[in-house]
């Protein structure tokens, strides 16, 4: 079974990934989130967008 959920973050660069995930899934324990991150079941993709207005 594959479950994919995408969370788009505007600008939360000052918060840790595990704490941010905890906000969306409060019923999942901290240890499970850390385990999933280590195993690659939760992936973080960082993209920077350069916006030029001119």
Buried (B, 14 or more C-beta within 10 A) or exposed (E): EEEEEEEEEEEEEEEEBEEBBBEEEEEEEEEEBBEBBEEEEBEEEEEEEEEEEE
